[in-house]
Amino acid sequence: MLKKLLNSPIFLLGSVAIIALAAAHSPQTKSLVEAAADSTSPHAIALSENWEVVSVADGDTITVKRDGETKKIRFCGIDSPEVKHGKAPGQAFGNEAREKLRSLVATAKNQVIIIPVESDRYGRTVAEVMASGKGDVEVSFQEEMLKSGMAYYYSKYAAKCPNHEAFAKAEEIAKGSKAGVWSNPSLEKPWDYRKRYR
């Protein structure tokens, strides 16, 4: 009798109606349902699956692949010094930032967890990037880049990042120890640099 009830179309429709009702009254459930229904949503990327890093462009941009799909990822909430690009000469610590990120990727054996936030105007996925560390502790690449002074906290765009408060604290650690870019606080910020060269 129970099996017959569970397989009935009326039970199925009733279950869907209950889920829809819950979604209407819970903003978090509603956004998850909408993201699941919209395959173009950045939240459609499976959060629990690893992506393989195939290249590191600079201190805040990587390219990843999985199952024949390739994505360019821009790190949410941080901005690293620019490397030489075209006629632009590159900034102090630009190459060092890229090398720091390459070392984080190498330590993670090129396997990263992508937590998508949005897409930017260049079609890149803006995301938090993590890797599994020792004892299943997740390592935030953003926090590591900030603590080492190889990136700035990009407060203008950080609010959408789930861990933006931790990013701000990581930058304070770098400032306190005068690490990387904070060894010379008068250095031009990457966002100002780009205005001059783009």
Stockholm file with secondary structure:
# STOCKHOLM 1.0

chainA/1-198         MLKKLLNSPIFLLGSVAIIALAAAHSPQTKSLVEAAADSTSPHAIALSENWEVVSVADGDTITVKRDGETKKIRFCGIDSPEVKHGKAPGQAFGNEAREKLRSLVATAKNQVIIIPVESDRYGRTVAEVMASGKGDVEVSFQEEMLKSGMAYYYSKYAAKCPNHEAFAKAEEIAKGSKAGVWSNPSLEKPWDYRKRYR
#=GR chainA/1-198 SS CHHHHHTSHHHHHHHHHHHHHHHHHCHHHHHHHHHHHCTTSGGGSCTTSEEEEEEEEETTEEEEEETTEEEEEEETTEECCCCCBTTBCCCTTHHHHHHHHHHHHHHTTTEEEEEEEEECTTSCEEEEEEEECGGGCEEEHHHHHHHTTSSEECHHHHTTSTTHHHHHHHHHHHHHHTCGGGGSTTSCCHHHHHHHHC
#=GC SS_cons         CHHHHHTSHHHHHHHHHHHHHHHHHCHHHHHHHHHHHCTTSGGGSCTTSEEEEEEEEETTEEEEEETTEEEEEEETTEECCCCCBTTBCCCTTHHHHHHHHHHHHHHTTTEEEEEEEEECTTSCEEEEEEEECGGGCEEEHHHHHHHTTSSEECHHHHTTSTTHHHHHHHHHHHHHHTCGGGGSTTSCCHHHHHHHHC
//
